[in-house]
């Protein structure tokens, strides 16, 4: 997809093509589609994992993605996947600033201004999201990261943190999330060397990491001459170098969903690029091949969700309204739920748990579930 197609949604959102459906007052009406059990907004890492789990449970699921469909074989063939002008300079895989305005300021005294060009901040666009163009670094949070306020106050005293600093402990801890870290790494086939398995130090791994329940699914990537010499020098000075863990696979691997990934060829074109070798973990290489087998799953691409529709009480999602690439406005309804508003909150918790089962930390926002609600997964 070129730049013109990337702009299609922003253009479509400003005009309609063809005839419009009008109500009695002459107001344009969105065309209503057949209701689904679950609507997932955004088909990136979290969206694809949630869609897989919910479709596997037998629910009808539709994913609505604002960007284009992206497939490894057709979009990232090795013949041109390393096109630096297209991907590194022209940022072909990323959201365009004109598609969605984001603002930035350096401090609270400044007026936030629109970002006109992206550099280090590179939001993904299209199926796979930022999971397509990431470089594969797969770090876990440290145990102290989940208890940051308690950790800092215990180390430096209660008076060390300013009164207006809002640092808080997480409501979950590392031990609770470790099994989900483990499952996500097995989904990706992450390469690396463990440094701590069930509290036992492992030679060659990161001595500072939190405990792990198992070794990495695949061995570490091969180290170049520079990294090898650096590691040797570090050992001589009493340090403990370890190979970078990465979801760029050191060898072929079949993940728990039955999807086969390839071996890294060390081409160096990871960040800002898609991988044509099926060696970098992404929704395309890890989840979508399994998800697309479900007849109860469907996806609508190049469609911008403009509104999450609520019931008359304003407390329950009933569907979403979106504009497709042709400019037509449509409403995707959600099948009538089986519970009340109280069930909605529990449903959101279940959706979050489903994401965590395979994703280290879910980016899903509350509001979605098997009981007929929307899931927002950018």
Buried (B, 14 or more C-beta within 10 A) or exposed (E): BEEEBBEBBBEBBEEBEEEBEEEEEEEEEBEEBEBBBBBBBBBBBBBBBBBBBBBBEEBBBBBBBBBBBBEBEEBBEEEEBBBEEBBBEEBBBBBBBEBBEEEEEEEEEEEEEEBEEBEEEBBBBBBBBBBBBBBBEBEBBBBBBBBBBEBBBEEEEEEEBEEEEEEEEBEEBBEEBBEBBBBBBBBBBBBBBBBBBEEEEBEBBBEEBBBBEEBBBBBBBEBEEEBEEEBEEEEEEEEBBBBBBBBBBBBEBEBEBEBEBBBBEEBEBBBBBBBBBBBBBBBBBBBBBBBBEBEBBBBBBBBBBEEBBBEEEEEBBBBBBBBBBEBBBBBBBBBEBEBEEEBBEEBBEBBBEBBBBBBBBBBBBBBBBBBBBBBBBB
